[in-house]
Amino acid sequence: MRPDIYTKTVLTVIAAMLAVIACRPLISPETTVSAQGPFAGVLFSGVGGSYSFFDTRTGDLWTYSYEMPKARTYVGKVTKLGQPLADGGK
């Protein structure tokens, strides 16, 4: 029994669609998130209208207040755990 034209067409369409699905990563690869951005290593904490940011690379601690008056304050640098901050209030 010979396959008719309809069966050949359907199988060809299925094969072409599978080829498109298989080649999609080669044609347009998905972008990935990079952990090397400008905020990599920055930790965030927010309480009320005040937000704190800690940079794990440099040890700097900043606070931002959105209550009146709005302020940005450099708190200091963490040099060693359990010790006072260095350069506080700069």
C-alpha positions, 0 to 999 in steps of 0.5 A: 500500500502506497502512502497518499499525498495527504499523508506525505503532506502531514508528515512533512509539515510535522517534520518541518515544525519539529525542525523549527522547534529544534533550531529555535535556540540556535536562531534566537538564543534566550538572554540570561541574567547577569550577576555582574551588574552595578547592583550585584552584591547590594543588600536591601532592607526597608522599614517604614519610610526608611531604606537601608542598602549594604554593599557587600563588596565595599562594606558601605552602609547607606540609609535613605529616608522618604519621610520629611525631611527626605534624606540620604545618609552615609552611615559608615563602613563595616570593617569587622563584625561586632566592631563600630562602623568606620568613617561614620557620618561622612 
